[in-house]
Structures are given as structure tokens and as C-alpha cells.
Amino acid sequence: MKTSNRILSAAFIALYLYGCNSTEGGLETVDYVDVERFMGPWYVIANIPTFLEKGAHNAVETYTLRDDGTIATHFTFRKDGFDGKRKDYNPRAWVLDEETNARWGMRFVWPVKADYRIAWLDEDYSMTVVARDARDYVWIMAREPEISDQDYDELVAFVASIGYDTTKLQRVPQEW
């Protein structure tokens, strides 16, 4: 029963994201991403959450480059509190724009693909903003579970500058 619920949840989010999907379009990405350097864990500092992520605590997205060039993704968080039920999702990603490596496709369930764009990336790969051309969901992530208020404010200003309604942005509680 748990497996069928997990598959059903993945299918629902994939269809939901597909309905808002745009793999070509106007949202600009960073000039270049060193994919190997981008791999590893990223703490979700803030987001405009999908229905799946509402109430997320200690959210972490981890990327692993696979031998076939695809990117294994592990997204985990605690639901509705630090002691809440642990949720785990494992979509697959791949680079769509090999010139920049900044536009990816993300698949929760075949054949539906979601838009994933690295819109901002710190020079030292310590913070990033992942966005979508539809400007419906966005993620501010960092290599550490906390960032300074100044960095946060600057990233929120960036998110606003690319066309998002930042009143929908929510901080993701991190306590480790």
C-alpha cells in the first residue's frame, strides 16, 4: 500500500508540474554550471512550495551525477515539524542545455518532465536559486542550513527581479 501511495503521489506532482511546465522560454539562467561541482546536498532555505512541500522542515535536496550522465535526486524533509513524518522523493534529472548546464528536465514519473532552471548561483557554489519559466515555484538553497539575513534579503530581491510574487515565498525551518 505504501508503494502505491508513493507512486500515486509522484504521478500527481508530475502531472501538476507538467501542467505548469515550460522547457523553452524567457527565464534566463546563469551563464554556466559546473555540474560536478553542483552535485551534493543543498538545504532548502525558502521556497514557493509545491503542494507536496507545504509544511516541510529540514528540507534537503541532494544531487548525484550518474554514470549515464543523468542526475539522481533525493529530496527529503520532515512533514509539519522537526519530529514529523519523514518524506523522501527520488526524481531523475538531466541537463537540457549542454552549453550552460543550467536548464534541466526533472522527472518524477515517466513520461512527464518538469522545468528546472538554475537562475542564480554564487561563485563558490554555496547558494543558488532554482526557478521555473512559469514563475510558479522557486527554491532558495544553500550548502549550509542557515544563511545570513543580508544574503537572504538579496536572494529574495533577486527572486522578485525575475518576476516572482515574493509574498508567496516561505522560509523552510532548518534545525540540525
N, C-alpha and C positions, 0 to 999 in steps of 0.2 A: 504494500500500500504506500509506503514512504517513497519508493522509487517512482511509482506512477504519479504521485503528487508532485515530486520534484520535476519530472518530465513535463507535467501539465503546467507548472509554474514557469519553467523555462520556455515552453511553447507560447504561453500567454505574453510574457515580456517580449519575446522576439517579435511576435505579431504586433504588439503595441508599438515597439520601436520602429518596426518596418513601416507602420502607418505614418510615422513622422520622419521617415528616412529621406536623406538626400545624399548621394555619394558624389555628386558633382555640384558645384555651386560656389557661392560667393564668400563663404567664411574662409579667411586666409589662415594659413598655418605658419609655423616657424619655418625658416629657410632650410634647416637641415636637422635631422635627429640621428645621432649615432645609436642605432637600435640596440647594440650590445650594451652600451652604457646606460640606456633607458631601462634595461631589464632589472628585476629585483622588486622589493616591496615599496609601495607608496601608500602612506597614510592619507585617508580622505579627510581633509581639514574642513571643507564645506562643499555643498552641492545644491543644485536644484534637483531633488531626488526623483528617481522613477518611483512608481508605486511600491516596488519591491524594497527600496531602500528607506522608506519612511520609518522613522524610529530607530535607525541604525546607530549603534555605539561601537567604538573601536573598529571602525571600518578600515580594511586594508585590501588593496588590490596588488597582487604580485604577478609579474610577467616573467616568463621563462622562454627563451628562444629555443625552438626545437630544431632537430637536425634537418627537417624538411623545409625550414625557413618560416614556418608558421609560429605563432606566439601562443603558448599555453597561458591562460589567465586563470588565476584563482582569486575570487572575491569572497571575502569573509567578513562577518560582523556579528554583533550580538543584537537581538531584536528587543527594542523598547527598554533597554537598561544594560548596565555593565554585567549584570548577572543573568541577562535574558538568554533565550534560546539561541544557540549558535546557528548561523545560516552560512552555507557555502555554495558558491556557484562557480562553474568552470567553463566559461565560454572560450572559443578559439578565435584568435585574431590573425590578420595577415596585412602586410603592407600593400596598399593600393597604389601609392605614388612613390616609386622607387627613386625618383630624383631627389625628393626631400625626406622620405621615410616618415613623414608627419601626418599622412592621411591613411587610416587603417579601415578595414572592414572588421566587424565584430559579429560573431555568430553564436547565438545561444542555442539555436536549434536549426537544423538544415531544413530548407534552403534559404531561410531568412537572414539577411545581413543588415547590421546597423552601422550607421555613420559614426566615426570616432576620429577626431582631429586634435592634434597637439597644437594648440593655438598659441601657447606661451611656454617657454622653458628657460629656466635660469641657466646661466653659463656653466655652473658647476653641477647641473642636473640634481639640484636639491629641492626645487619646487617646480610645479608645472600646472598648467590649466588645460584640461581636456574639454573640448566643446563639440557641438554638432551644428551643422549648417542650418538646421531648423530652429536653432536657438531655443530649444525646449528643455534640454538638460545640460548641465555643466558640472565639472568636478575640479575643485582646487585641491591639489595633492602635494605632499611633501615627503621627504625621506625620513623625517622625524615626526612624532605625533603632535608637536606644537610648533607654531611659527610666531614670530613677534607680531604685535598689534600693527606696527608700521608695515611689515610685509603683507599682512592680511588686508589692510586697507588699500594698499597698492594693487593687490591682485583683484580685489572687489572692483576697484576703479577700472582695471583692465577689462574685467568681465562686462561691466557696463558699457565700456567703449566699443565692444564688439556686438552690441545690440541686445544684450540680455536685460530682463527686468530683475534687478538685484534684490527687490523686495521679496522675491521667492527664494533667494539664497538662504540656506540653513547651515549653521555650524554643526559639524558632526562631533559629538562628545568623544574625547580620547582620554583614557585613564589607564596607564600601564604600570 
